[in-house]
């Protein structure tokens, strides 16, 4: 079978790569053509565009780059028509993917969506497009099944969260060797995860790094994103207790005592690796003001949304500052608070449905398109 996969972000690259691996187990003749990243490319197939060329964050940034986005959409349609796949698999990234799905459905292609757009947070009216243009939806958060089926009468498949597989299948890090290889000393480590896009990294790191002098008995590691070059981060590293490790976010988290994490999939990854965290977010002023008015959620982190209560502290926009960050990091370094967080993290993992998300999804896709 010929699988055309569209993933527009780092998290989508991870989930799509694991799905590709599972599809190859079921379908040895599988051929892949994709928009994604390095992890997908490692699984084989033909890359069309890298997600770093697609990532525009926030309302204002999308408007400023609208011409590029429309050009990409037009090129994508032409490329799909030329290759003529058996199925299109969309991985999150709804602004782009739902446009392609609308066209693809009219053209007679089979459309499968893995990792639901977060329409339960905003743009709930997209349910009309999904019901019209998406043949099969595979959701990875437990509350999404009820949202689609009970509220909108649209059948979906809850397959569990693929991050559980990605983390469970890891080889444990040799902490002593890792520290030696990266020039670290014996002090405990605090991980800094500032995101994957240039504009968010710049905003987040400036504030994250402002507290390093307040925690001199710790050392800090910036987890460099695979979508960025090492040189981009060098300008931020001005103190001896700050280090940079590229493309090894899970290893960095595994050796860390605590983490400061930009809101997104990384908040859930950090929790599943059992690292106490503070969730941070500061966006473009205009984009934030618009988002505040259209997003109807009590929390922004996946951890708190899944648990339906505050498990990890969220510092958003003006609350994300030196004073608040110092206070919250001190809190998660205290032993009593850490015990409570670890207990909540284990409960979170149970809610996510256990292992096997990639395999379940691959089997369902293959059964649907081969029947």
Secondary structure, DSSP 8 states (H G I E B T S, - for coil): -EEEEEE-SHHHHHHHHHHHHHHHHH-TT-EEEEEE-HHHHHT-SEEEEEGGGT---HHHHHHHTHHHHHHHHHHHHHHHHHH--SEEEEES-HHHHHHHHHHHHHHT--EEEES---TTTS-GGGHHHHHHH-SEEEE-SHHHHHIIIIIH----EE---HHHHHHHT-----HHHHHHHTT--SSEEEEEE--SSHHHHHHHHHHHGGGGGGGTTEEEEEEE-TTS-HHHHHTT--STTEEEEES-HHHHHHTEEEEEEESSHHHHHHHHTT-EEEEEE---HHHHHHHHHH---S-SSHHHHHHTS-SSEEEEGGG-SHHHHHHHHHHHTSHHHHHHHHHHHHHHHHHTT-S-HHHHHHHHHHHHHH-
